[in-house]
């Protein structure tokens, strides 16, 4: 007979010996959520090892020149973003006035 690991809705797991998964579910009874062949070790029976948290290494401090360069780049990027938003607003405004003018001409 094969061994099956049967999980119920109450999150309990039992290992039973049965000919097939259906008989294993019947043996356990109740609301069965999962039946799998019992291979390897049972979950939770081994000793749990705690993972040691790795401490992140500190970043090298930026030089004043590098900091100024990054700040200048940020200013340029913000200006470009604002320019793109302004252009998008302008194009939608033009498109809506053209559509309104075109509709009045068709009549």
N, C-alpha and C positions, 0 to 999 in steps of 0.2 A: 504494500500500500504506500501511496505517496503522501507526503506531508504538504499541507496547504496553510497559508497564513490568511486568516479571515479577520477583516476589520468591520466593526459595527458602527452604527451612527453615534454611539456614545464614545467613540474614539478609543475603544478597547481592541486589542489585537490578541488573537489566540491562535496557536498552532495546533492543528488537529490532523490525524491520519485518516484518510478516506480514499476511495477508489477514484473519485473525480471531484471537480470543484463544486458541483451541485450538491453532492452528498456532504461535503465539508460545510457548506452554508446551512444545510438542514441540521447538521449536528450542533452547530453553534446556536442557531435559532435567533429570534429577534429580527431587528432591521439590519441586514447585512449590506454594507456599502461596497466592499471589495473583497475578492478572493484571488490570491496569487500563489503560485508554487513557493514553498518555504525553502529558499536557498540562502546559504550564508548565515550570518548571525542575525539575531533579532535586534531591531532598533531599540536603543535604550538600555540594552543589557550590558553593553561595554562601558568601561569607565570613561567618562567625559573628560577630555583634556581641554584646558582653557588656552585659547590663543593669546600669545603675548602681543600687546599692541605696540606697533613699531612707532617710534618717535620720529616725526618729520624733521629733516635737517633744515637748519636756518638758511635763508637765502642770503646771498652775498649782497651787501648794501650797494646801491647805485651811486655812481659818481655824480657830482652836480651837473657835469656836462651832459651825461646820458639822461639825467632827469629832465633837464631843460629841453633836450631833443624830443623826448617822449611827450612833454607838455605841448611843444609846438606842433607835433604831429596830431595830437588830440584836438587842438584848436582848428587845424585845417580840416580834419574829418568832420567836426561839428558844423563848420561853415558849409562844407560840401553837402552834408545831410540837409541843412536848412535850405540851401539853394535848390536841391531836388524837390523838397516838399513844396516850396514856393512855385516851382515850375509845374508841378503836378496840379496844384490848385488853379494856376492860370490856364492850363490846357483844358481842364474840366469846365471852367467858366466860359471859355471860347466855344467849346463844343455845345454847351447848352444854349447859348445865344444863337448859334448857327442853326440848330435844330428848330428853335422857335421861329426864326425868320423863314426857314425853308417851308415850314408847315403853312404859314400865312400866304406864301406865294402860290402854292398849289391850288388854292381855292379859286 
